[in-house]
């Protein structure tokens, strides 16, 4: 994990801090994160790897909605 002002941080600590935020603050944080182009690239790379790993076929919107809610 990266160092923040010379303090070692880990995922659980970040998660616990985010859980303490009010809903509006969580949403503001998410909006800031997804603005980052690197996040978008990593997100698409991750989802594409899931598609390959689980052999998920191409689907239109209604098929995907049905698939996700089964």
PQR file of N, CA, C, O and H, with PARSE charges and radii, in Angstrom:
ATOM      1  N   UNK A   1       0.847  -1.185   0.000 -0.4000 1.5000
ATOM      2  CA  UNK A   1       0.000   0.000   0.000 -0.0000 2.0000
ATOM      3  C   UNK A   1       0.892   1.248   0.000  0.5500 1.7000
ATOM      4  O   UNK A   1       2.029   1.208   0.469 -0.5500 1.4000
ATOM      5  N   UNK A   2       0.370   2.338  -0.522 -0.4000 1.5000
ATOM      6  CA  UNK A   2       1.155   3.576  -0.532 -0.0000 2.0000
ATOM      7  C   UNK A   2       1.282   4.162   0.864  0.5500 1.7000
ATOM      8  O   UNK A   2       0.518   3.837   1.773 -0.5500 1.4000
ATOM      9  H   UNK A   2      -0.554   2.371  -0.903  0.4000 1.0000
ATOM     10  N   UNK A   3       2.255   5.022   1.003 -0.4000 1.5000
ATOM     11  CA  UNK A   3       2.429   5.707   2.283 -0.0000 2.0000
ATOM     12  C   UNK A   3       1.744   7.055   2.205  0.5500 1.7000
ATOM     13  O   UNK A   3       1.844   7.758   1.200 -0.5500 1.4000
ATOM     14  H   UNK A   3       2.876   5.286   0.265  0.4000 1.0000
ATOM     15  N   UNK A   4       1.058   7.407   3.255 -0.4000 1.5000
ATOM     16  CA  UNK A   4       0.379   8.685   3.334 -0.0000 2.0000
ATOM     17  C   UNK A   4       1.048   9.472   4.446  0.5500 1.7000
ATOM     18  O   UNK A   4       0.898   9.151   5.625 -0.5500 1.4000
ATOM     19  H   UNK A   4       0.976   6.836   4.072  0.4000 1.0000
ATOM     20  N   UNK A   5       1.783  10.501   4.064 -0.4000 1.5000
ATOM     21  CA  UNK A   5       2.515  11.326   5.030 -0.0000 2.0000
ATOM     22  C   UNK A   5       3.327  10.452   5.991  0.5500 1.7000
ATOM     23  O   UNK A   5       3.309  10.635   7.208 -0.5500 1.4000
ATOM     24  H   UNK A   5       1.904  10.761   3.106  0.4000 1.0000
ATOM     25  N   UNK A   6       4.039   9.494   5.388 -0.4000 1.5000
ATOM     26  CA  UNK A   6       4.934   8.598   6.133 -0.0000 2.0000
ATOM     27  C   UNK A   6       4.220   7.649   7.087  0.5500 1.7000
ATOM     28  O   UNK A   6       4.849   7.112   7.998 -0.5500 1.4000
ATOM     29  H   UNK A   6       4.053   9.345   4.399  0.4000 1.0000
ATOM     30  N   UNK A   7       2.928   7.434   6.899 -0.4000 1.5000
ATOM     31  CA  UNK A   7       2.191   6.484   7.727 -0.0000 2.0000
ATOM     32  C   UNK A   7       1.770   5.326   6.832  0.5500 1.7000
ATOM     33  O   UNK A   7       1.164   5.544   5.782 -0.5500 1.4000
ATOM     34  H   UNK A   7       2.418   7.870   6.159  0.4000 1.0000
ATOM     35  N   UNK A   8       2.080   4.110   7.231 -0.4000 1.5000
ATOM     36  CA  UNK A   8       1.633   2.953   6.465 -0.0000 2.0000
ATOM     37  C   UNK A   8       0.126   2.821   6.616  0.5500 1.7000
ATOM     38  O   UNK A   8      -0.400   2.868   7.728 -0.5500 1.4000
ATOM     39  H   UNK A   8       2.572   3.933   8.083  0.4000 1.0000
ATOM     40  N   UNK A   9      -0.573   2.655   5.484 -0.4000 1.5000
ATOM     41  CA  UNK A   9      -2.014   2.449   5.530 -0.0000 2.0000
ATOM     42  C   UNK A   9      -2.341   1.160   4.796  0.5500 1.7000
ATOM     43  O   UNK A   9      -1.590   0.728   3.922 -0.5500 1.4000
ATOM     44  H   UNK A   9      -0.145   2.617   4.580  0.4000 1.0000
ATOM     45  N   UNK A  10      -3.456   0.550   5.149 -0.4000 1.5000
ATOM     46  CA  UNK A  10      -3.870  -0.655   4.446 -0.0000 2.0000
ATOM     47  C   UNK A  10      -5.342  -0.552   4.082  0.5500 1.7000
ATOM     48  O   UNK A  10      -6.036   0.371   4.508 -0.5500 1.4000
ATOM     49  H   UNK A  10      -4.067   0.901   5.859  0.4000 1.0000
ATOM     50  N   UNK A  11      -5.804  -1.498   3.297 -0.4000 1.5000
ATOM     51  CA  UNK A  11      -7.163  -1.462   2.779 -0.0000 2.0000
ATOM     52  C   UNK A  11      -8.202  -1.382   3.898  0.5500 1.7000
ATOM     53  O   UNK A  11      -9.153  -0.605   3.812 -0.5500 1.4000
ATOM     54  H   UNK A  11      -5.240  -2.247   2.950  0.4000 1.0000
ATOM     55  N   UNK A  12      -8.019  -2.184   4.942 -0.4000 1.5000
ATOM     56  CA  UNK A  12      -8.993  -2.210   6.029 -0.0000 2.0000
ATOM     57  C   UNK A  12      -9.114  -0.847   6.709  0.5500 1.7000
ATOM     58  O   UNK A  12     -10.212  -0.432   7.077 -0.5500 1.4000
ATOM     59  H   UNK A  12      -7.246  -2.815   5.012  0.4000 1.0000
ATOM     60  N   UNK A  13      -7.994  -0.156   6.876 -0.4000 1.5000
ATOM     61  CA  UNK A  13      -8.035   1.169   7.494 -0.0000 2.0000
ATOM     62  C   UNK A  13      -8.790   2.161   6.612  0.5500 1.7000
ATOM     63  O   UNK A  13      -9.599   2.948   7.104 -0.5500 1.4000
ATOM     64  H   UNK A  13      -7.102  -0.494   6.577  0.4000 1.0000
ATOM     65  N   UNK A  14      -8.522   2.120   5.316 -0.4000 1.5000
ATOM     66  CA  UNK A  14      -9.217   3.008   4.383 -0.0000 2.0000
ATOM     67  C   UNK A  14     -10.704   2.684   4.391  0.5500 1.7000
ATOM     68  O   UNK A  14     -11.540   3.585   4.471 -0.5500 1.4000
ATOM     69  H   UNK A  14      -7.865   1.481   4.916  0.4000 1.0000
ATOM     70  N   UNK A  15     -11.031   1.407   4.309 -0.4000 1.5000
ATOM     71  CA  UNK A  15     -12.431   0.979   4.323 -0.0000 2.0000
ATOM     72  C   UNK A  15     -13.142   1.465   5.583  0.5500 1.7000
ATOM     73  O   UNK A  15     -14.248   1.998   5.507 -0.5500 1.4000
ATOM     74  H   UNK A  15     -10.353   0.676   4.245  0.4000 1.0000
ATOM     75  N   UNK A  16     -12.512   1.281   6.736 -0.4000 1.5000
ATOM     76  CA  UNK A  16     -13.118   1.713   7.992 -0.0000 2.0000
ATOM     77  C   UNK A  16     -13.341   3.221   8.021  0.5500 1.7000
ATOM     78  O   UNK A  16     -14.365   3.687   8.520 -0.5500 1.4000
ATOM     79  H   UNK A  16     -11.613   0.848   6.798  0.4000 1.0000
ATOM     80  N   UNK A  17     -12.394   3.985   7.491 -0.4000 1.5000
ATOM     81  CA  UNK A  17     -12.562   5.438   7.437 -0.0000 2.0000
ATOM     82  C   UNK A  17     -13.719   5.828   6.519  0.5500 1.7000
ATOM     83  O   UNK A  17     -14.518   6.701   6.856 -0.5500 1.4000
ATOM     84  H   UNK A  17     -11.562   3.607   7.085  0.4000 1.0000
ATOM     85  N   UNK A  18     -13.803   5.181   5.366 -0.4000 1.5000
ATOM     86  CA  UNK A  18     -14.874   5.498   4.421 -0.0000 2.0000
ATOM     87  C   UNK A  18     -16.232   5.127   5.016  0.5500 1.7000
ATOM     88  O   UNK A  18     -17.201   5.866   4.843 -0.5500 1.4000
ATOM     89  H   UNK A  18     -13.153   4.471   5.092  0.4000 1.0000
ATOM     90  N   UNK A  19     -16.313   3.997   5.711 -0.4000 1.5000
ATOM     91  CA  UNK A  19     -17.579   3.604   6.347 -0.0000 2.0000
ATOM     92  C   UNK A  19     -18.077   4.653   7.338  0.5500 1.7000
ATOM     93  O   UNK A  19     -19.280   4.766   7.571 -0.5500 1.4000
ATOM     94  H   UNK A  19     -15.526   3.396   5.851  0.4000 1.0000
ATOM     95  N   UNK A  20     -17.170   5.409   7.913 -0.4000 1.5000
ATOM     96  CA  UNK A  20     -17.554   6.415   8.905 -0.0000 2.0000
ATOM     97  C   UNK A  20     -18.110   7.689   8.266  0.5500 1.7000
ATOM     98  O   UNK A  20     -18.713   8.511   8.957 -0.5500 1.4000
ATOM     99  H   UNK A  20     -16.192   5.317   7.724  0.4000 1.0000
ATOM    100  N   UNK A  21     -17.916   7.861   6.973 -0.4000 1.5000
ATOM    101  CA  UNK A  21     -18.393   9.062   6.301 -0.0000 2.0000
ATOM    102  C   UNK A  21     -19.914   9.050   6.168  0.5500 1.7000
ATOM    103  O   UNK A  21     -20.532   7.991   6.051 -0.5500 1.4000
ATOM    104  H   UNK A  21     -17.425   7.194   6.412  0.4000 1.0000
ATOM    105  N   UNK A  22     -20.500  10.231   6.188 -0.4000 1.5000
ATOM    106  CA  UNK A  22     -21.925  10.369   5.905 -0.0000 2.0000
ATOM    107  C   UNK A  22     -22.156   9.990   4.447  0.5500 1.7000
ATOM    108  O   UNK A  22     -21.238  10.063   3.630 -0.5500 1.4000
ATOM    109  H   UNK A  22     -19.999  11.091   6.284  0.4000 1.0000
ATOM    110  N   UNK A  23     -23.374   9.587   4.123 -0.4000 1.5000
ATOM    111  CA  UNK A  23     -23.704   9.130   2.772 -0.0000 2.0000
ATOM    112  C   UNK A  23     -23.296  10.151   1.717  0.5500 1.7000
ATOM    113  O   UNK A  23     -22.709   9.784   0.698 -0.5500 1.4000
ATOM    114  H   UNK A  23     -24.119   9.528   4.786  0.4000 1.0000
ATOM    115  N   UNK A  24     -23.597  11.425   1.946 -0.4000 1.5000
ATOM    116  CA  UNK A  24     -23.278  12.467   0.964 -0.0000 2.0000
ATOM    117  C   UNK A  24     -21.778  12.565   0.733  0.5500 1.7000
ATOM    118  O   UNK A  24     -21.337  12.788  -0.394 -0.5500 1.4000
ATOM    119  H   UNK A  24     -24.073  11.723   2.774  0.4000 1.0000
ATOM    120  N   UNK A  25     -20.997  12.402   1.785 -0.4000 1.5000
ATOM    121  CA  UNK A  25     -19.539  12.458   1.665 -0.0000 2.0000
ATOM    122  C   UNK A  25     -19.014  11.247   0.899  0.5500 1.7000
ATOM    123  O   UNK A  25     -18.075  11.369   0.112 -0.5500 1.4000
ATOM    124  H   UNK A  25     -21.356  12.221   2.701  0.4000 1.0000
ATOM    125  N   UNK A  26     -19.616  10.078   1.126 -0.4000 1.5000
ATOM    126  CA  UNK A  26     -19.214   8.885   0.372 -0.0000 2.0000
ATOM    127  C   UNK A  26     -19.468   9.095  -1.114  0.5500 1.7000
ATOM    128  O   UNK A  26     -18.623   8.768  -1.948 -0.5500 1.4000
ATOM    129  H   UNK A  26     -20.379   9.979   1.765  0.4000 1.0000
ATOM    130  N   UNK A  27     -20.636   9.642  -1.444 -0.4000 1.5000
ATOM    131  CA  UNK A  27     -20.976   9.869  -2.849 -0.0000 2.0000
ATOM    132  C   UNK A  27     -20.031  10.896  -3.475  0.5500 1.7000
ATOM    133  O   UNK A  27     -19.626  10.742  -4.627 -0.5500 1.4000
ATOM    134  H   UNK A  27     -21.323   9.907  -0.767  0.4000 1.0000
ATOM    135  N   UNK A  28     -19.682  11.929  -2.731 -0.4000 1.5000
ATOM    136  CA  UNK A  28     -18.746  12.933  -3.242 -0.0000 2.0000
ATOM    137  C   UNK A  28     -17.378  12.294  -3.492  0.5500 1.7000
ATOM    138  O   UNK A  28     -16.729  12.599  -4.492 -0.5500 1.4000
ATOM    139  H   UNK A  28     -20.011  12.053  -1.795  0.4000 1.0000
ATOM    140  N   UNK A  29     -16.940  11.422  -2.601 -0.4000 1.5000
ATOM    141  CA  UNK A  29     -15.667  10.727  -2.763 -0.0000 2.0000
ATOM    142  C   UNK A  29     -15.694   9.834  -4.002  0.5500 1.7000
ATOM    143  O   UNK A  29     -14.744   9.824  -4.784 -0.5500 1.4000
ATOM    144  H   UNK A  29     -17.467  11.175  -1.788  0.4000 1.0000
ATOM    145  N   UNK A  30     -16.771   9.093  -4.178 -0.4000 1.5000
ATOM    146  CA  UNK A  30     -16.904   8.227  -5.351 -0.0000 2.0000
ATOM    147  C   UNK A  30     -16.859   9.053  -6.632  0.5500 1.7000
ATOM    148  O   UNK A  30     -16.185   8.671  -7.589 -0.5500 1.4000
ATOM    149  H   UNK A  30     -17.544   9.101  -3.543  0.4000 1.0000
ATOM    150  N   UNK A  31     -17.565  10.176  -6.661 -0.4000 1.5000
ATOM    151  CA  UNK A  31     -17.569  11.032  -7.850 -0.0000 2.0000
ATOM    152  C   UNK A  31     -16.167  11.522  -8.178  0.5500 1.7000
ATOM    153  O   UNK A  31     -15.787  11.568  -9.348 -0.5500 1.4000
ATOM    154  H   UNK A  31     -18.113  10.486  -5.883  0.4000 1.0000
ATOM    155  N   UNK A  32     -15.393  11.888  -7.162 -0.4000 1.5000
ATOM    156  CA  UNK A  32     -14.017  12.335  -7.389 -0.0000 2.0000
ATOM    157  C   UNK A  32     -13.151  11.203  -7.930  0.5500 1.7000
ATOM    158  O   UNK A  32     -12.347  11.410  -8.839 -0.5500 1.4000
ATOM    159  H   UNK A  32     -15.701  11.851  -6.212  0.4000 1.0000
ATOM    160  N   UNK A  33     -13.317  10.018  -7.377 -0.4000 1.5000
ATOM    161  CA  UNK A  33     -12.502   8.874  -7.806 -0.0000 2.0000
ATOM    162  C   UNK A  33     -12.777   8.519  -9.253  0.5500 1.7000
ATOM    163  O   UNK A  33     -11.844   8.289 -10.023 -0.5500 1.4000
ATOM    164  H   UNK A  33     -13.970   9.850  -6.639  0.4000 1.0000
ATOM    165  N   UNK A  34     -14.054   8.470  -9.636 -0.4000 1.5000
ATOM    166  CA  UNK A  34     -14.379   8.023 -10.991 -0.0000 2.0000
ATOM    167  C   UNK A  34     -14.050   9.065 -12.050  0.5500 1.7000
ATOM    168  O   UNK A  34     -14.049   8.749 -13.240 -0.5500 1.4000
ATOM    169  H   UNK A  34     -14.812   8.656  -9.010  0.4000 1.0000
ATOM    170  N   UNK A  35     -13.773  10.290 -11.646 -0.4000 1.5000
ATOM    171  CA  UNK A  35     -13.335  11.309 -12.613 -0.0000 2.0000
ATOM    172  C   UNK A  35     -11.934  11.013 -13.138  0.5500 1.7000
ATOM    173  O   UNK A  35     -11.588  11.412 -14.249 -0.5500 1.4000
ATOM    174  H   UNK A  35     -13.774  10.547 -10.680  0.4000 1.0000
ATOM    175  N   UNK A  36     -11.145  10.328 -12.354 -0.4000 1.5000
ATOM    176  CA  UNK A  36      -9.757  10.020 -12.703 -0.0000 2.0000
ATOM    177  C   UNK A  36      -9.729   9.069 -13.893  0.5500 1.7000
ATOM    178  O   UNK A  36     -10.310   7.985 -13.835 -0.5500 1.4000
ATOM    179  H   UNK A  36     -11.426  10.004 -11.451  0.4000 1.0000
ATOM    180  N   UNK A  37      -9.061   9.466 -14.967 -0.4000 1.5000
ATOM    181  CA  UNK A  37      -9.021   8.625 -16.169 -0.0000 2.0000
ATOM    182  C   UNK A  37      -8.344   7.287 -15.898  0.5500 1.7000
ATOM    183  O   UNK A  37      -8.698   6.285 -16.520 -0.5500 1.4000
ATOM    184  H   UNK A  37      -8.590  10.347 -15.015  0.4000 1.0000
ATOM    185  N   UNK A  38      -7.383   7.250 -14.988 -0.4000 1.5000
ATOM    186  CA  UNK A  38      -6.720   5.983 -14.670 -0.0000 2.0000
ATOM    187  C   UNK A  38      -7.704   5.011 -14.019  0.5500 1.7000
ATOM    188  O   UNK A  38      -7.651   3.806 -14.265 -0.5500 1.4000
ATOM    189  H   UNK A  38      -7.095   8.064 -14.483  0.4000 1.0000
ATOM    190  N   UNK A  39      -8.595   5.541 -13.190 -0.4000 1.5000
ATOM    191  CA  UNK A  39      -9.621   4.695 -12.578 -0.0000 2.0000
ATOM    192  C   UNK A  39     -10.488   4.076 -13.670  0.5500 1.7000
ATOM    193  O   UNK A  39     -10.774   2.879 -13.645 -0.5500 1.4000
ATOM    194  H   UNK A  39      -8.638   6.520 -12.990  0.4000 1.0000
ATOM    195  N   UNK A  40     -10.904   4.905 -14.633 -0.4000 1.5000
ATOM    196  CA  UNK A  40     -11.760   4.404 -15.705 -0.0000 2.0000
ATOM    197  C   UNK A  40     -11.059   3.314 -16.504  0.5500 1.7000
ATOM    198  O   UNK A  40     -11.664   2.291 -16.826 -0.5500 1.4000
ATOM    199  H   UNK A  40     -10.672   5.877 -14.654  0.4000 1.0000
ATOM    200  N   UNK A  41      -9.794   3.525 -16.822 -0.4000 1.5000
ATOM    201  CA  UNK A  41      -9.030   2.513 -17.562 -0.0000 2.0000
ATOM    202  C   UNK A  41      -8.905   1.230 -16.752  0.5500 1.7000
ATOM    203  O   UNK A  41      -9.103   0.136 -17.281 -0.5500 1.4000
ATOM    204  H   UNK A  41      -9.303   4.356 -16.560  0.4000 1.0000
ATOM    205  N   UNK A  42      -8.581   1.359 -15.482 -0.4000 1.5000
ATOM    206  CA  UNK A  42      -8.451   0.178 -14.618 -0.0000 2.0000
ATOM    207  C   UNK A  42      -9.784  -0.548 -14.451  0.5500 1.7000
ATOM    208  O   UNK A  42      -9.824  -1.778 -14.425 -0.5500 1.4000
ATOM    209  H   UNK A  42      -8.421   2.247 -15.052  0.4000 1.0000
ATOM    210  N   UNK A  43     -10.881   0.215 -14.336 -0.4000 1.5000
ATOM    211  CA  UNK A  43     -12.203  -0.381 -14.182 -0.0000 2.0000
ATOM    212  C   UNK A  43     -12.555  -1.220 -15.405  0.5500 1.7000
ATOM    213  O   UNK A  43     -13.008  -2.357 -15.273 -0.5500 1.4000
ATOM    214  H   UNK A  43     -10.849   1.214 -14.357  0.4000 1.0000
ATOM    215  N   UNK A  44     -12.345  -0.655 -16.606 -0.4000 1.5000
ATOM    216  CA  UNK A  44     -12.667  -1.403 -17.817 -0.0000 2.0000
ATOM    217  C   UNK A  44     -11.745  -2.608 -17.978  0.5500 1.7000
ATOM    218  O   UNK A  44     -12.193  -3.667 -18.418 -0.5500 1.4000
ATOM    219  H   UNK A  44     -11.977   0.269 -16.714  0.4000 1.0000
ATOM    220  N   UNK A  45     -10.497  -2.472 -17.639 -0.4000 1.5000
ATOM    221  CA  UNK A  45      -9.563  -3.599 -17.711 -0.0000 2.0000
ATOM    222  C   UNK A  45     -10.007  -4.710 -16.756  0.5500 1.7000
ATOM    223  O   UNK A  45      -9.978  -5.888 -17.111 -0.5500 1.4000
ATOM    224  H   UNK A  45     -10.133  -1.612 -17.282  0.4000 1.0000
ATOM    225  N   UNK A  46     -10.420  -4.326 -15.540 -0.4000 1.5000
ATOM    226  CA  UNK A  46     -10.879  -5.295 -14.542 -0.0000 2.0000
ATOM    227  C   UNK A  46     -12.149  -6.009 -15.013  0.5500 1.7000
ATOM    228  O   UNK A  46     -12.245  -7.233 -14.920 -0.5500 1.4000
ATOM    229  H   UNK A  46     -10.444  -3.369 -15.252  0.4000 1.0000
ATOM    230  N   UNK A  47     -13.125  -5.243 -15.521 -0.4000 1.5000
ATOM    231  CA  UNK A  47     -14.370  -5.875 -15.964 -0.0000 2.0000
ATOM    232  C   UNK A  47     -14.138  -6.778 -17.170  0.5500 1.7000
ATOM    233  O   UNK A  47     -14.764  -7.832 -17.280 -0.5500 1.4000
ATOM    234  H   UNK A  47     -13.047  -4.248 -15.597  0.4000 1.0000
ATOM    235  N   UNK A  48     -13.249  -6.381 -18.072 -0.4000 1.5000
ATOM    236  CA  UNK A  48     -12.937  -7.240 -19.205 -0.0000 2.0000
ATOM    237  C   UNK A  48     -12.288  -8.536 -18.746  0.5500 1.7000
ATOM    238  O   UNK A  48     -12.542  -9.593 -19.323 -0.5500 1.4000
ATOM    239  H   UNK A  48     -12.740  -5.525 -17.982  0.4000 1.0000
ATOM    240  N   UNK A  49     -11.457  -8.469 -17.722 -0.4000 1.5000
ATOM    241  CA  UNK A  49     -10.839  -9.690 -17.207 -0.0000 2.0000
ATOM    242  C   UNK A  49     -11.881 -10.599 -16.559  0.5500 1.7000
ATOM    243  O   UNK A  49     -11.776 -11.821 -16.654 -0.5500 1.4000
ATOM    244  H   UNK A  49     -11.251  -7.611 -17.253  0.4000 1.0000
ATOM    245  N   UNK A  50     -12.887 -10.015 -15.901 -0.4000 1.5000
ATOM    246  CA  UNK A  50     -13.969 -10.827 -15.331 -0.0000 2.0000
ATOM    247  C   UNK A  50     -14.767 -11.521 -16.425  0.5500 1.7000
ATOM    248  O   UNK A  50     -15.138 -12.687 -16.284 -0.5500 1.4000
ATOM    249  H   UNK A  50     -12.973  -9.022 -15.824  0.4000 1.0000
ATOM    250  N   UNK A  51     -15.030 -10.810 -17.509 -0.4000 1.5000
ATOM    251  CA  UNK A  51     -15.762 -11.394 -18.640 -0.0000 2.0000
ATOM    252  C   UNK A  51     -15.004 -12.604 -19.170  0.5500 1.7000
ATOM    253  O   UNK A  51     -15.599 -13.655 -19.410 -0.5500 1.4000
ATOM    254  H   UNK A  51     -14.729  -9.864 -17.623  0.4000 1.0000
ATOM    255  N   UNK A  52     -13.690 -12.460 -19.354 -0.4000 1.5000
ATOM    256  CA  UNK A  52     -12.880 -13.583 -19.859 -0.0000 2.0000
ATOM    257  C   UNK A  52     -12.821 -14.716 -18.836  0.5500 1.7000
ATOM    258  O   UNK A  52     -12.985 -15.884 -19.190 -0.5500 1.4000
ATOM    259  H   UNK A  52     -13.207 -11.607 -19.159  0.4000 1.0000
ATOM    260  N   UNK A  53     -12.588 -14.376 -17.577 -0.4000 1.5000
ATOM    261  CA  UNK A  53     -12.428 -15.388 -16.532 -0.0000 2.0000
ATOM    262  C   UNK A  53     -13.685 -16.237 -16.377  0.5500 1.7000
ATOM    263  O   UNK A  53     -13.602 -17.456 -16.222 -0.5500 1.4000
ATOM    264  H   UNK A  53     -12.455 -13.428 -17.289  0.4000 1.0000
ATOM    265  N   UNK A  54     -14.844 -15.595 -16.420 -0.4000 1.5000
ATOM    266  CA  UNK A  54     -16.108 -16.307 -16.191 -0.0000 2.0000
ATOM    267  C   UNK A  54     -16.854 -16.631 -17.481  0.5500 1.7000
ATOM    268  O   UNK A  54     -17.987 -17.112 -17.457 -0.5500 1.4000
ATOM    269  H   UNK A  54     -14.912 -14.606 -16.547  0.4000 1.0000
ATOM    270  N   UNK A  55     -16.195 -16.358 -18.608 -0.4000 1.5000
ATOM    271  CA  UNK A  55     -16.755 -16.676 -19.926 -0.0000 2.0000
ATOM    272  C   UNK A  55     -18.177 -16.123 -20.080  0.5500 1.7000
ATOM    273  O   UNK A  55     -19.094 -16.851 -20.462 -0.5500 1.4000
ATOM    274  H   UNK A  55     -15.274 -15.967 -18.627  0.4000 1.0000
ATOM    275  N   UNK A  56     -18.348 -14.847 -19.784 -0.4000 1.5000
ATOM    276  CA  UNK A  56     -19.648 -14.184 -19.893 -0.0000 2.0000
ATOM    277  C   UNK A  56     -19.838 -13.730 -21.333  0.5500 1.7000
ATOM    278  O   UNK A  56     -18.991 -13.023 -21.878 -0.5500 1.4000
ATOM    279  H   UNK A  56     -17.604 -14.256 -19.474  0.4000 1.0000
ATOM    280  N   UNK A  57     -20.946 -14.130 -21.954 -0.4000 1.5000
ATOM    281  CA  UNK A  57     -21.162 -13.762 -23.364 -0.0000 2.0000
ATOM    282  C   UNK A  57     -21.574 -12.296 -23.511  0.5500 1.7000
ATOM    283  O   UNK A  57     -22.007 -11.666 -22.546 -0.5500 1.4000
ATOM    284  H   UNK A  57     -21.634 -14.704 -21.511  0.4000 1.0000
ATOM    285  N   UNK A  58     -21.433 -11.760 -24.731 -0.4000 1.5000
ATOM    286  CA  UNK A  58     -21.916 -10.414 -25.035 -0.0000 2.0000
ATOM    287  C   UNK A  58     -23.430 -10.405 -24.861  0.5500 1.7000
ATOM    288  O   UNK A  58     -24.112 -11.335 -25.294 -0.5500 1.4000
ATOM    289  H   UNK A  58     -21.081 -12.272 -25.514  0.4000 1.0000
ATOM    290  N   UNK A  59     -23.956  -9.365 -24.233 -0.4000 1.5000
ATOM    291  CA  UNK A  59     -25.396  -9.290 -23.993 -0.0000 2.0000
ATOM    292  C   UNK A  59     -25.893  -7.879 -24.257  0.5500 1.7000
ATOM    293  O   UNK A  59     -25.157  -6.905 -24.102 -0.5500 1.4000
ATOM    294  H   UNK A  59     -23.402  -8.610 -23.881  0.4000 1.0000
ATOM    295  N   UNK A  60     -27.161  -7.787 -24.661 -0.4000 1.5000
ATOM    296  CA  UNK A  60     -27.758  -6.463 -24.756 -0.0000 2.0000
ATOM    297  C   UNK A  60     -28.223  -6.054 -23.354  0.5500 1.7000
ATOM    298  O   UNK A  60     -28.072  -6.820 -22.402 -0.5500 1.4000
ATOM    299  H   UNK A  60     -27.759  -8.579 -24.787  0.4000 1.0000
ATOM    300  N   UNK A  61     -28.776  -4.873 -23.228 -0.4000 1.5000
ATOM    301  CA  UNK A  61     -29.107  -4.336 -21.903 -0.0000 2.0000
ATOM    302  C   UNK A  61     -30.126  -5.197 -21.151  0.5500 1.7000
ATOM    303  O   UNK A  61     -29.953  -5.458 -19.960 -0.5500 1.4000
ATOM    304  H   UNK A  61     -28.898  -4.250 -24.001  0.4000 1.0000
ATOM    305  N   UNK A  62     -31.175  -5.636 -21.829 -0.4000 1.5000
ATOM    306  CA  UNK A  62     -32.196  -6.432 -21.128 -0.0000 2.0000
ATOM    307  C   UNK A  62     -31.653  -7.809 -20.742  0.5500 1.7000
ATOM    308  O   UNK A  62     -31.974  -8.320 -19.669 -0.5500 1.4000
ATOM    309  H   UNK A  62     -31.315  -5.424 -22.796  0.4000 1.0000
ATOM    310  N   UNK A  63     -30.834  -8.415 -21.608 -0.4000 1.5000
ATOM    311  CA  UNK A  63     -30.222  -9.702 -21.271 -0.0000 2.0000
ATOM    312  C   UNK A  63     -29.290  -9.558 -20.075  0.5500 1.7000
ATOM    313  O   UNK A  63     -29.277 -10.406 -19.182 -0.5500 1.4000
ATOM    314  H   UNK A  63     -30.574  -8.000 -22.480  0.4000 1.0000
ATOM    315  N   UNK A  64     -28.513  -8.482 -20.062 -0.4000 1.5000
ATOM    316  CA  UNK A  64     -27.603  -8.246 -18.947 -0.0000 2.0000
ATOM    317  C   UNK A  64     -28.374  -8.012 -17.663  0.5500 1.7000
ATOM    318  O   UNK A  64     -27.983  -8.514 -16.609 -0.5500 1.4000
ATOM    319  H   UNK A  64     -28.524  -7.793 -20.787  0.4000 1.0000
ATOM    320  N   UNK A  65     -29.461  -7.258 -17.731 -0.4000 1.5000
ATOM    321  CA  UNK A  65     -30.290  -7.014 -16.551 -0.0000 2.0000
ATOM    322  C   UNK A  65     -30.834  -8.330 -15.997  0.5500 1.7000
ATOM    323  O   UNK A  65     -30.811  -8.557 -14.787 -0.5500 1.4000
ATOM    324  H   UNK A  65     -29.779  -6.850 -18.587  0.4000 1.0000
ATOM    325  N   UNK A  66     -31.317  -9.188 -16.879 -0.4000 1.5000
ATOM    326  CA  UNK A  66     -31.822 -10.506 -16.448 -0.0000 2.0000
ATOM    327  C   UNK A  66     -30.695 -11.321 -15.832  0.5500 1.7000
ATOM    328  O   UNK A  66     -30.880 -11.932 -14.780 -0.5500 1.4000
ATOM    329  H   UNK A  66     -31.335  -9.004 -17.861  0.4000 1.0000
ATOM    330  N   UNK A  67     -29.541 -11.339 -16.466 -0.4000 1.5000
ATOM    331  CA  UNK A  67     -28.384 -12.090 -15.984 -0.0000 2.0000
ATOM    332  C   UNK A  67     -27.959 -11.637 -14.591  0.5500 1.7000
ATOM    333  O   UNK A  67     -27.664 -12.464 -13.728 -0.5500 1.4000
ATOM    334  H   UNK A  67     -29.390 -10.843 -17.321  0.4000 1.0000
ATOM    335  N   UNK A  68     -27.929 -10.335 -14.373 -0.4000 1.5000
ATOM    336  CA  UNK A  68     -27.464  -9.802 -13.093 -0.0000 2.0000
ATOM    337  C   UNK A  68     -28.466  -9.995 -11.964  0.5500 1.7000
ATOM    338  O   UNK A  68     -28.094  -9.954 -10.792 -0.5500 1.4000
ATOM    339  H   UNK A  68     -28.169  -9.663 -15.074  0.4000 1.0000
ATOM    340  N   UNK A  69     -29.727 -10.203 -12.304 -0.4000 1.5000
ATOM    341  CA  UNK A  69     -30.751 -10.333 -11.266 -0.0000 2.0000
ATOM    342  C   UNK A  69     -31.258 -11.748 -11.079  0.5500 1.7000
ATOM    343  O   UNK A  69     -32.277 -11.964 -10.424 -0.5500 1.4000
ATOM    344  H   UNK A  69     -30.029 -10.237 -13.256  0.4000 1.0000
ATOM    345  N   UNK A  70     -30.551 -12.715 -11.652 -0.4000 1.5000
ATOM    346  CA  UNK A  70     -30.948 -14.121 -11.465 -0.0000 2.0000
ATOM    347  C   UNK A  70     -30.550 -14.599 -10.102  0.5500 1.7000
ATOM    348  O   UNK A  70     -30.797 -15.754  -9.756 -0.5500 1.4000
ATOM    349  H   UNK A  70     -29.723 -12.539 -12.184  0.4000 1.0000
TER
END
